[in-house]
Amino acid sequence: MAAGLPRATTILVGLAAATVTAIGLSGIRGILAPTLLTLILVICANPVRTGLLKRGVPGGIATGSVILVVFGLLAAFTYTIIIAFGQFVAMLPSYSAQFEQIGTSIAAWLKSIGIGQAQVQEIQKSINPNNIVAFFTNALGSVVGITGALVIVLTMMILMAADAVYARTVLGQLGEHKPDLVAALSRYASDVRRYMVVTTVLGVVQGTLNAIALYIMHVPAALLWGLLAFLCSFIPNIGYFFAIIPPLVFGFLVGGWPTVIAIVIVYGVINAVVQSIIQPRVVGHAVSLSQTVTFFSVLFWAVVIGPIGAILAIPLTLFAKTLLVDADPAAHWWRPALGPTDETRGLAKATQAAAKADRREHRSAHHAARTTPPPED
Protein backbone atom coordinates (compact mmCIF):
# COMPACT_ATOMS: atom_id res chain seq x y z
CA MET A 1 0.00 0.00 0.00
CA ALA A 2 1.29 3.44 -0.88
CA ALA A 3 2.53 5.39 2.13
CA GLY A 4 0.18 8.03 3.42
CA LEU A 5 -2.83 6.92 1.34
CA PRO A 6 -5.96 5.41 2.92
CA ARG A 7 -6.75 1.81 2.01
CA ALA A 8 -9.94 2.83 0.18
CA THR A 9 -8.01 5.28 -2.00
CA THR A 10 -5.39 2.66 -2.84
CA ILE A 11 -8.07 0.12 -3.77
CA LEU A 12 -9.91 2.60 -6.00
CA VAL A 13 -6.68 3.64 -7.73
CA GLY A 14 -5.81 -0.03 -8.30
CA LEU A 15 -9.24 -0.75 -9.76
CA ALA A 16 -8.98 2.31 -12.01
CA ALA A 17 -5.57 1.19 -13.23
CA ALA A 18 -6.90 -2.33 -13.89
CA THR A 19 -9.85 -0.89 -15.84
CA VAL A 20 -7.61 1.30 -18.00
CA THR A 21 -5.30 -1.66 -18.62
CA ALA A 22 -8.21 -3.90 -19.63
CA ILE A 23 -9.54 -1.26 -22.03
CA GLY A 24 -6.08 -0.85 -23.54
CA LEU A 25 -5.67 -4.60 -24.00
CA SER A 26 -9.10 -4.81 -25.60
CA GLY A 27 -8.09 -2.08 -28.06
CA ILE A 28 -5.25 -4.22 -29.43
CA ARG A 29 -7.04 -7.58 -29.25
CA GLY A 30 -6.42 -8.16 -32.96
CA ILE A 31 -2.71 -8.64 -32.36
CA LEU A 32 -2.77 -9.48 -28.66
CA ALA A 33 -4.95 -12.60 -28.96
CA PRO A 34 -2.74 -14.45 -31.51
CA THR A 35 0.38 -13.33 -29.64
CA LEU A 36 -0.85 -14.77 -26.34
CA LEU A 37 -1.95 -17.94 -28.12
CA THR A 38 1.55 -18.24 -29.58
CA LEU A 39 3.12 -17.75 -26.15
CA ILE A 40 1.08 -20.62 -24.70
CA LEU A 41 1.90 -22.85 -27.70
CA VAL A 42 5.62 -22.13 -27.37
CA ILE A 43 5.52 -22.93 -23.64
CA CYS A 44 3.77 -26.24 -24.37
CA ALA A 45 6.11 -27.18 -27.24
CA ASN A 46 9.39 -26.21 -25.58
CA PRO A 47 9.98 -29.62 -23.88
CA VAL A 48 9.83 -31.27 -27.35
CA ARG A 49 12.59 -28.97 -28.59
CA THR A 50 14.63 -29.64 -25.45
CA GLY A 51 14.22 -33.39 -25.96
CA LEU A 52 15.43 -33.16 -29.57
CA LEU A 53 18.47 -31.18 -28.46
CA LYS A 54 19.33 -33.85 -25.88
CA ARG A 55 19.22 -36.46 -28.66
CA GLY A 56 21.85 -34.56 -30.61
CA VAL A 57 19.60 -32.79 -33.13
CA PRO A 58 21.07 -29.41 -34.16
CA GLY A 59 19.39 -26.43 -32.50
CA GLY A 60 18.11 -24.86 -35.71
CA ILE A 61 16.57 -28.11 -36.95
CA ALA A 62 15.02 -28.89 -33.56
CA THR A 63 13.46 -25.43 -33.29
CA GLY A 64 12.26 -25.44 -36.91
CA SER A 65 10.74 -28.92 -36.59
CA VAL A 66 8.70 -27.98 -33.54
CA ILE A 67 7.53 -24.74 -35.17
CA LEU A 68 6.42 -26.48 -38.35
CA VAL A 69 4.63 -29.28 -36.51
CA VAL A 70 2.77 -26.96 -34.10
CA PHE A 71 1.82 -24.48 -36.81
CA GLY A 72 0.81 -27.28 -39.18
CA LEU A 73 -1.53 -28.77 -36.57
CA LEU A 74 -3.00 -25.34 -35.80
CA ALA A 75 -3.51 -24.51 -39.48
CA ALA A 76 -5.00 -27.93 -40.24
CA PHE A 77 -7.43 -27.60 -37.36
CA THR A 78 -8.43 -24.07 -38.40
CA TYR A 79 -9.12 -24.96 -41.99
CA THR A 80 -10.90 -28.16 -40.97
CA ILE A 81 -13.32 -25.91 -39.09
CA ILE A 82 -13.72 -23.76 -42.22
CA ILE A 83 -14.44 -26.82 -44.39
CA ALA A 84 -16.90 -28.26 -41.87
CA PHE A 85 -18.58 -24.86 -41.58
CA GLY A 86 -18.86 -24.66 -45.38
CA GLN A 87 -20.64 -28.01 -45.46
CA PHE A 88 -22.89 -26.82 -42.65
CA VAL A 89 -23.85 -23.67 -44.58
CA ALA A 90 -24.53 -25.72 -47.70
CA MET A 91 -26.98 -28.06 -45.96
CA LEU A 92 -28.86 -25.35 -44.00
CA PRO A 93 -31.33 -24.38 -46.79
CA SER A 94 -32.78 -27.89 -46.75
CA TYR A 95 -34.07 -27.19 -43.22
CA SER A 96 -35.80 -23.90 -44.02
CA ALA A 97 -39.27 -25.42 -43.67
CA GLN A 98 -38.46 -26.85 -40.23
CA PHE A 99 -37.10 -23.52 -39.03
CA GLU A 100 -40.22 -21.76 -40.29
CA GLN A 101 -42.39 -24.25 -38.44
CA ILE A 102 -40.39 -23.73 -35.24
CA GLY A 103 -40.74 -19.96 -35.63
CA THR A 104 -44.50 -20.29 -36.06
CA SER A 105 -44.81 -22.46 -32.95
CA ILE A 106 -42.74 -20.04 -30.87
CA ALA A 107 -44.76 -17.09 -32.15
CA ALA A 108 -48.03 -18.78 -31.21
CA TRP A 109 -46.73 -19.52 -27.72
CA LEU A 110 -45.50 -15.93 -27.25
CA LYS A 111 -48.89 -14.56 -28.28
CA SER A 112 -50.58 -16.87 -25.80
CA ILE A 113 -48.63 -15.35 -22.91
CA GLY A 114 -49.37 -11.78 -23.94
CA ILE A 115 -46.31 -10.73 -25.97
CA GLY A 116 -47.07 -7.94 -28.47
CA GLN A 117 -47.48 -8.63 -32.18
CA ALA A 118 -44.49 -6.49 -33.21
CA GLN A 119 -42.11 -8.25 -30.82
CA VAL A 120 -43.41 -11.65 -31.92
CA GLN A 121 -42.82 -10.82 -35.59
CA GLU A 122 -39.25 -9.70 -34.88
CA ILE A 123 -38.51 -12.92 -33.01
CA GLN A 124 -40.15 -15.00 -35.73
CA LYS A 125 -38.05 -13.31 -38.43
CA SER A 126 -34.85 -14.00 -36.50
CA ILE A 127 -35.44 -17.78 -36.59
CA ASN A 128 -34.10 -18.61 -40.03
CA PRO A 129 -30.98 -20.23 -41.52
CA ASN A 130 -29.50 -16.90 -42.66
CA ASN A 131 -29.27 -15.59 -39.10
CA ILE A 132 -27.67 -18.85 -37.96
CA VAL A 133 -25.04 -18.53 -40.68
CA ALA A 134 -24.42 -14.90 -39.72
CA PHE A 135 -23.99 -15.84 -36.06
CA PHE A 136 -21.39 -18.53 -36.75
CA THR A 137 -19.65 -16.34 -39.31
CA ASN A 138 -19.22 -13.58 -36.73
CA ALA A 139 -17.98 -16.12 -34.18
CA LEU A 140 -15.42 -17.70 -36.50
CA GLY A 141 -14.38 -14.57 -38.36
CA SER A 142 -13.63 -14.22 -42.05
CA VAL A 143 -11.12 -16.36 -43.90
CA VAL A 144 -8.92 -13.28 -44.35
CA GLY A 145 -9.00 -12.57 -40.62
CA ILE A 146 -8.18 -16.18 -39.73
CA THR A 147 -5.34 -16.24 -42.25
CA GLY A 148 -3.96 -12.98 -40.85
CA ALA A 149 -4.06 -14.41 -37.33
CA LEU A 150 -2.23 -17.53 -38.49
CA VAL A 151 0.47 -15.37 -40.11
CA ILE A 152 0.94 -13.52 -36.81
CA VAL A 153 1.08 -16.83 -34.95
CA LEU A 154 3.71 -18.25 -37.33
CA THR A 155 5.85 -15.11 -37.22
CA MET A 156 5.67 -14.81 -33.43
CA MET A 157 6.33 -18.51 -33.03
CA ILE A 158 9.55 -18.24 -35.05
CA LEU A 159 10.69 -15.21 -33.07
CA MET A 160 9.74 -16.63 -29.67
CA ALA A 161 11.40 -19.94 -30.47
CA ALA A 162 14.57 -18.10 -31.48
CA ASP A 163 14.50 -16.07 -28.27
CA ALA A 164 13.89 -19.23 -26.23
CA VAL A 165 17.52 -20.21 -26.91
CA TYR A 166 18.57 -17.52 -24.44
CA ALA A 167 15.71 -18.08 -22.00
CA ARG A 168 17.72 -20.17 -19.54
CA THR A 169 20.57 -17.64 -19.53
CA VAL A 170 18.22 -14.69 -19.11
CA LEU A 171 16.39 -16.38 -16.25
CA GLY A 172 19.70 -17.18 -14.61
CA GLN A 173 20.73 -13.54 -14.71
CA LEU A 174 17.32 -12.41 -13.54
CA GLY A 175 17.38 -14.94 -10.72
CA GLU A 176 20.34 -13.18 -9.12
CA HIS A 177 18.15 -10.15 -8.47
CA LYS A 178 14.58 -11.55 -8.53
CA PRO A 179 14.70 -15.20 -7.43
CA ASP A 180 11.03 -15.25 -6.45
CA LEU A 181 9.99 -14.04 -9.90
CA VAL A 182 12.10 -16.68 -11.66
CA ALA A 183 10.76 -19.43 -9.41
CA ALA A 184 7.18 -18.27 -10.03
CA LEU A 185 7.69 -18.18 -13.81
CA SER A 186 9.20 -21.68 -13.77
CA ARG A 187 6.22 -23.03 -11.82
CA TYR A 188 3.86 -21.23 -14.18
CA ALA A 189 5.45 -22.79 -17.27
CA SER A 190 5.21 -26.26 -15.74
CA ASP A 191 1.63 -25.83 -14.52
CA VAL A 192 0.24 -24.25 -17.68
CA ARG A 193 2.01 -26.86 -19.83
CA ARG A 194 0.45 -29.66 -17.86
CA TYR A 195 -2.98 -28.05 -17.95
CA MET A 196 -2.93 -27.32 -21.70
CA VAL A 197 -1.54 -30.69 -22.75
CA VAL A 198 -3.99 -32.64 -20.59
CA THR A 199 -6.93 -30.47 -21.66
CA THR A 200 -5.98 -30.83 -25.33
CA VAL A 201 -5.74 -34.61 -25.16
CA LEU A 202 -8.98 -34.96 -23.22
CA GLY A 203 -10.64 -32.41 -25.54
CA VAL A 204 -9.71 -34.50 -28.57
CA VAL A 205 -11.19 -37.57 -26.90
CA GLN A 206 -14.32 -35.67 -25.89
CA GLY A 207 -14.84 -34.10 -29.33
CA THR A 208 -14.24 -37.41 -31.12
CA LEU A 209 -16.71 -39.32 -28.95
CA ASN A 210 -19.32 -36.58 -29.35
CA ALA A 211 -18.87 -36.48 -33.14
CA ILE A 212 -19.17 -40.27 -33.41
CA ALA A 213 -22.31 -40.28 -31.26
CA LEU A 214 -23.89 -37.48 -33.29
CA TYR A 215 -23.04 -39.26 -36.54
CA ILE A 216 -24.68 -42.45 -35.29
CA MET A 217 -27.78 -40.41 -34.36
CA HIS A 218 -27.77 -38.85 -37.89
CA VAL A 219 -27.36 -35.30 -36.56
CA PRO A 220 -26.26 -32.95 -39.38
CA ALA A 221 -22.71 -31.49 -39.33
CA ALA A 222 -21.50 -33.97 -36.69
CA LEU A 223 -17.85 -33.15 -37.47
CA LEU A 224 -18.41 -29.43 -36.88
CA TRP A 225 -20.11 -30.05 -33.55
CA GLY A 226 -17.28 -32.39 -32.53
CA LEU A 227 -14.76 -29.63 -33.28
CA LEU A 228 -16.93 -27.20 -31.32
CA ALA A 229 -16.95 -29.61 -28.35
CA PHE A 230 -13.14 -29.79 -28.54
CA LEU A 231 -12.79 -25.99 -28.45
CA CYS A 232 -15.35 -25.60 -25.70
CA SER A 233 -13.52 -28.16 -23.55
CA PHE A 234 -10.99 -25.38 -22.86
CA ILE A 235 -13.74 -23.12 -21.47
CA PRO A 236 -14.37 -24.06 -17.83
CA ASN A 237 -17.89 -24.26 -16.35
CA ILE A 238 -19.84 -22.94 -19.36
CA GLY A 239 -18.12 -24.53 -22.36
CA TYR A 240 -20.41 -27.56 -22.14
CA PHE A 241 -23.52 -25.42 -22.69
CA PHE A 242 -22.05 -23.70 -25.76
CA ALA A 243 -21.08 -27.07 -27.23
CA ILE A 244 -24.44 -28.79 -26.75
CA ILE A 245 -26.88 -26.14 -28.02
CA PRO A 246 -26.31 -26.52 -31.81
CA PRO A 247 -26.51 -30.35 -31.74
CA LEU A 248 -29.72 -30.11 -29.73
CA VAL A 249 -31.31 -27.81 -32.31
CA PHE A 250 -30.39 -29.94 -35.31
CA GLY A 251 -31.02 -33.16 -33.45
CA PHE A 252 -34.55 -31.93 -32.81
CA LEU A 253 -34.96 -31.15 -36.52
CA VAL A 254 -34.03 -34.67 -37.64
CA GLY A 255 -35.21 -36.85 -34.76
CA GLY A 256 -37.46 -34.88 -32.45
CA TRP A 257 -37.41 -35.15 -28.68
CA PRO A 258 -35.97 -38.70 -28.49
CA THR A 259 -32.82 -37.51 -30.28
CA VAL A 260 -32.63 -34.43 -28.03
CA ILE A 261 -32.81 -36.60 -24.91
CA ALA A 262 -30.16 -38.95 -26.32
CA ILE A 263 -27.82 -36.03 -27.05
CA VAL A 264 -28.24 -34.64 -23.54
CA ILE A 265 -27.44 -38.04 -22.02
CA VAL A 266 -24.41 -38.67 -24.25
CA TYR A 267 -22.94 -35.19 -23.78
CA GLY A 268 -23.67 -35.26 -20.06
CA VAL A 269 -21.96 -38.62 -19.51
CA ILE A 270 -18.91 -37.77 -21.63
CA ASN A 271 -18.54 -34.32 -20.07
CA ALA A 272 -18.95 -35.67 -16.53
CA VAL A 273 -16.39 -38.43 -17.01
CA VAL A 274 -13.79 -36.32 -18.85
CA GLN A 275 -14.03 -32.89 -17.17
CA SER A 276 -15.33 -33.80 -13.72
CA ILE A 277 -13.46 -37.03 -13.01
CA ILE A 278 -10.42 -37.56 -15.26
CA GLN A 279 -9.20 -33.98 -15.79
CA PRO A 280 -9.10 -32.90 -12.10
CA ARG A 281 -7.20 -36.07 -11.15
CA VAL A 282 -4.62 -35.69 -13.93
CA VAL A 283 -4.11 -31.94 -13.70
CA GLY A 284 -3.99 -32.07 -9.91
CA HIS A 285 -3.11 -28.81 -8.20
CA ALA A 286 -1.71 -27.12 -11.34
CA VAL A 287 -4.81 -24.88 -11.45
CA SER A 288 -5.15 -23.43 -7.95
CA LEU A 289 -8.13 -21.21 -8.75
CA SER A 290 -11.53 -21.27 -7.11
CA GLN A 291 -14.62 -21.97 -9.20
CA THR A 292 -15.77 -18.37 -8.81
CA VAL A 293 -12.44 -16.94 -9.98
CA THR A 294 -12.37 -19.43 -12.86
CA PHE A 295 -15.82 -18.44 -14.07
CA PHE A 296 -15.07 -14.73 -13.78
CA SER A 297 -11.79 -15.17 -15.65
CA VAL A 298 -13.67 -16.73 -18.58
CA LEU A 299 -16.03 -13.76 -18.75
CA PHE A 300 -13.24 -11.20 -18.27
CA TRP A 301 -10.84 -12.51 -20.90
CA ALA A 302 -13.66 -13.14 -23.39
CA VAL A 303 -14.67 -9.48 -23.10
CA VAL A 304 -11.08 -8.22 -23.29
CA ILE A 305 -9.65 -10.23 -26.20
CA GLY A 306 -12.59 -12.16 -27.64
CA PRO A 307 -13.23 -15.90 -28.08
CA ILE A 308 -9.54 -16.80 -27.75
CA GLY A 309 -9.64 -15.15 -24.34
CA ALA A 310 -12.33 -17.56 -23.21
CA ILE A 311 -10.27 -20.52 -24.44
CA LEU A 312 -7.06 -19.25 -22.79
CA ALA A 313 -8.78 -17.91 -19.66
CA ILE A 314 -7.06 -20.30 -17.24
CA PRO A 315 -3.48 -19.82 -18.58
CA LEU A 316 -3.91 -16.03 -18.75
CA THR A 317 -5.34 -15.81 -15.23
CA LEU A 318 -2.54 -18.02 -13.92
CA PHE A 319 -0.03 -15.72 -15.65
CA ALA A 320 -1.54 -12.65 -13.97
CA LYS A 321 -1.49 -14.51 -10.64
CA THR A 322 2.15 -15.44 -11.21
CA LEU A 323 3.23 -11.84 -11.79
CA LEU A 324 1.07 -10.17 -9.15
CA VAL A 325 0.95 -12.74 -6.34
CA ASP A 326 3.35 -15.66 -6.70
CA ALA A 327 6.36 -13.50 -7.63
CA ASP A 328 5.88 -11.20 -4.63
CA PRO A 329 6.43 -12.80 -1.20
CA ALA A 330 4.55 -9.92 0.44
CA ALA A 331 1.44 -10.84 -1.62
CA HIS A 332 1.45 -14.59 -0.91
CA TRP A 333 -1.32 -14.14 1.65
CA TRP A 334 -3.67 -13.55 -1.30
CA ARG A 335 -3.27 -17.15 -2.52
CA PRO A 336 -6.05 -18.71 -0.40
CA ALA A 337 -8.45 -16.00 -1.58
CA LEU A 338 -7.83 -16.90 -5.24
CA GLY A 339 -8.07 -20.66 -4.85
CA PRO A 340 -7.43 -23.58 -2.52
CA THR A 341 -3.75 -24.14 -1.71
CA ASP A 342 -2.20 -27.29 -0.27
CA GLU A 343 -2.41 -25.73 3.20
CA THR A 344 -6.05 -24.79 2.64
CA ARG A 345 -6.92 -28.32 1.49
CA GLY A 346 -5.13 -29.77 4.51
CA LEU A 347 -7.00 -27.50 6.91
CA ALA A 348 -10.31 -28.28 5.19
CA LYS A 349 -9.72 -32.04 5.49
CA ALA A 350 -8.72 -31.67 9.14
CA THR A 351 -11.84 -29.60 9.84
CA GLN A 352 -14.06 -32.15 8.10
CA ALA A 353 -12.42 -35.02 9.99
CA ALA A 354 -12.91 -33.20 13.30
CA ALA A 355 -16.55 -32.51 12.46
CA LYS A 356 -17.14 -36.18 11.62
CA ALA A 357 -15.48 -37.23 14.90
CA ASP A 358 -17.71 -34.81 16.83
CA ARG A 359 -20.82 -36.17 15.12
CA ARG A 360 -19.80 -39.76 15.88
CA GLU A 361 -19.13 -38.86 19.52
CA HIS A 362 -22.47 -37.08 19.76
CA ARG A 363 -24.33 -40.06 18.25
CA SER A 364 -22.53 -42.45 20.59
CA ALA A 365 -23.40 -40.34 23.62
CA HIS A 366 -27.01 -40.04 22.46
CA HIS A 367 -27.24 -43.80 21.86
CA ALA A 368 -25.72 -44.51 25.29
CA ALA A 369 -28.21 -42.16 26.94
CA ARG A 370 -31.13 -43.93 25.25
CA THR A 371 -29.96 -47.47 26.06
CA THR A 372 -28.98 -46.81 29.69
CA PRO A 373 -31.86 -47.89 31.98
CA PRO A 374 -33.18 -45.26 34.38
CA PRO A 375 -32.03 -45.55 38.02
CA GLU A 376 -34.35 -47.51 40.31
CA ASP A 377 -36.17 -45.65 43.05
N, C-alpha and C positions, 0 to 999 in steps of 0.2 A: 504494500500500500504506500502511495506517495506520502512523504512526510508533510504534516500540517494540513492534510485534506481529510474531511470527514469520510467515513466509510461509504455513505450514500452517494457522495459526489464521485468517489473513485469508481463505484459500481456503474453509475450512470455514464461516466466518461468511457469506461470499458465497453459498455453496451453500444454507445455511439460509435466508438472505433470499430467494433465488430460489424455494425450495420454498414458503415461506409466501406469496410473491406469487402463485405458480401456483395454490395452493389457494384464495386469495382470489378470483382471477380466475374460477376454475371455479365458485365459489359464486354468482357473478352472471352466469353464462353466458347466462341467459335474456334479459338486456338488453344484455350486452356483445357477443354475437355479431351481432345486427342493427345495433348501433351501429358496430362495426368494418366491417361490410359496407357501411353507408352512407358511412363515411369513404372507403373505396376507390372507391365509385361516384362520389362528389363529386369526388375527385381526377381520375378518368378523364373526367368530364363537364365539368370546368372550362374546358378549351380551347374547347369549343363555345360556352359562355357568353361567353368573351372574344372569340371571333370575331363573335358577334352584336352585341356592344357596338361593335366596330370598324366594323361596317356601319351604325351609327346606330340600332340598336334600343334603345329605352329599357331601363334596367337592370332594372326590375321585370318587364317582359315577357320579357326575355332569360332572367332567372333562373327565372321561372315556367315558361317553355317547356321549358327543360332538365329541370326537376324533373318536369313532367308526362310528358315523353317517357321519361325513365329509369324512373320509377315505373311507367308504363304497360307498358313492356317487361318489367319485373321481375314485375309482377302477372300479365301475360298468360302468361309462362313458367311461373309457379308454378301457375296454375290449369289450364294445359295438362297439366302433370304430374298434377294431381288427376284430370282427365278421363280421361287415358290410364290412370291407375292404376285408376279405376273400371271401365273396359272390361276391364282385365286381371283384376280380381277377378271380374267377371261371367262370363268365359270359363273360369276355373279349374276349376269343378266338372265340366266336360266331360272333364277329364283325370284324374279320380279313379282310374279303372281303371289307367291307365298308371303313376301314382304308386304304387299298391298293388303293381303288378307289380315296379316298381323296388325297393320296400321288401322284397318277398319275396326277390328275387335277392340284395340286399345282406345280408339276414339269413342266407341259406343260405351265402354266402361267409364271413361272420363266424363261423358255427358251424364251418365247415371248418377254420378256423385256430385254433380253441380258445377263442373268446370265450364267456363264460357266457350261459345262456339269458335271465337277467333283463336283462343289458345289451343283448342282441340285441333283446329285445322293446321296450325303451325307444327304441332307435334306430329300429326299424321303425315305432313309433307316431309318431315325429317327422317321418317322411317322408309328409306329406299336405298338401293345398292350404291347410288352415286355418293351419298353422304358417307357410307361405310368406306368406300374407296378413298374419299377425301380424308377421312380420319386417319386411316393407316398410312396414307401418303405423307401427311403432316408428321406422323410419329416416326416414320422411317427416314424422311428427308428425300431430296431428289438424288438422282444418280450422280449428278455433278457434285453435289454437296458431299455425298459419301466418298466419291473418288478423291475430292480435295482433302477430306479427313484422313484417308488412307495414305495420301502423299505426305501429309504432315507426320503421321505415325511412322512411316518408313524413314523419313529424313531424321526425325528425332531419335528413332531407334538406332540408326547408324552413329549419330553423334554421341548419344548416351553410352552406347557400347564402347565407343572409342575412349570416352572419358572414364569408363569403368576400369580401364587398365591402371589408372592412377588412384583409384578409390581407396585401396588399402593404404597406400602411402599418405594420402591426404588425411584419412581418418587417424593414422598414426600420429601425424603432426598435430592434428586437432585435439587428439586425446591428451597431449601434454598440458593443454590449457583447459579443455572442457571434457574431462573424462566421463562425467555423467551424461553429457549429450551423445558422445560416441557410443556408450553402452546402451543408451535408449534407442539410438538409430539401429544398432545391431540387433537388438531384440525386436524392433519393429520389422526389419527386413525378414527375420526368421518367422515371426508370427503371421505377417501378411502373406508370405510365400506359402505357408502351410494352409492358411485359410483359402487362398485363391486356387491353389492346386486341388485341394480336397473338394471345394465347391464346384470347380470345373468338371472334375471326374464324375461327381455325383449328379451334376446337372446334365451331363451327357447321358448318363444312365436314366435319369428321370425323363428327359425329353424323348429318348428312344422308346422307352416303355409306353409313354403317353401316345406317341405317334403310332406305334404298332396297335395299341388298343383302339385308337380312333379309326385306323384303317380297317380293322376287323369289324367295327361297328358302322362302316361305310360313311363316316363323317367326311364331308368335303374338305380339301386342303389339309389333310392330316399332317403332312410334312411341315407345313407352315406353323401349325399349332404346336408341333413338337419342338420346333426351333424357338417359338415363343416361350414354351415351358422352360427350355434351357436358359434363355436370357432371364426370365423371371425368377429362376432359382437363385440368382445373385441378389435379389431384392428381398430382404428379410420381412417377415410378418405379412406383407400385403402382396407379394409377388404371386402367390397362389391364386388370388382372386383375379388379378389381371390375366393370368394364363388360362383360367377356366371359362371366362365369359364367352369368348368367340366360339369355342367348341360347343358350349351349351346352346347357343343360338342356332348354329348350323346343324347340330344334332337334333334339335327340335324340328327343324325344317324337314329333315329326311326320315326321322323315326319317331317323332312325337315324344310324349312324356317318358315312355320306357327307356328310350335312348338317353334322355336327359338324366334320369335316375342312374343309369349305368355309368355315365360319364362322371357324375358326382362321386359315385362309389369308387371308381377306378382312380380318379385324381386324388381323392381323399386318402385312400390306402397308400398309394405311391408317395404322396407328399408326407404323410405321417411317418412312414418307414424311413424315407431318405432324410428329410429335414428335421424331424423331431427325435429320431432314434439314432441313426447312423452318424449324421454330421456332427452333432454335439459330442459324441464319444470320440470321434476321430480328431476333430479340431481341438478338443480339450479346452484349456484355459487361454488359447491364443487370442480369443475375442473376449476381453474382460469388460464388456459393456452391458449395462442393464437393458431390459426390454424397452423401457421408455426412451432411453437415450438412443437405442438402435432405431426405433420407429421415427423419432424426431430427426435423426441424421438422414434417413431416407427422404423425408419431406424437404429438409433443408437443402441437401445437395441437388435434389431434383429441381428445385426452384432456382438455385444458383447457376448450375451448368447444364441443366437439361436431363434427358433420359440416361446419359452415361453417368451422371451424378448419382442417380438412383441405383445403378448397377455397382458403382464403386463406392457406395456410401460407407460401408464398413472400413475398407482400407483408408479412405480419406479422413474419416473420423479418428481412426487409430493414429494417423499421421499427425493430426492436430493435437491429439492427446499426448503423443510422443514429444512434440516440441514444447507444448505449454505446461505439461504436468510431469511426465516421466523424466525429462531432461533437467528439471529443476528440483533439487532435494527439498527446497522450502515449500514446494507445491504438492509434495507427495500425499499430504493429508487429504487432497481432493480425490484420490483414487477410489475409496469406497463409495463416494457420492456418484461416480460415473459408472461403476459396475462392481460386481462382487470380486474381491481379491481372495487369495489363498487364506489370508487371515480371517477375512469376513466369512468365508465358507466354513472354516474351522470353528469359529465362534457360533455360527448358525447351527452346525451339527451338535456342538456341545449343548447349546440352549435347548434344541429339540430332544436330545437324549435326557437332559435334566427334567424337562417337562414330562416325558414319558415315564421316567422313574417316579416323579411325584404323583402322576395319575395311578400308576400301579400301587404305590404305597397307600394312596387314598382308597383305592378299591379294596385292597387287602384289609385296611382298618375298618372299612364299612362292612365288609363281609364278616370279619371277626366280631364286630358289634352285633350283627344280626344273628350269628350262630351261637353266641355265648348265652347260656340260659340265665334268666334273671335270678338274683339272690333270693334264697328262701327266707320267709319271715321267721 
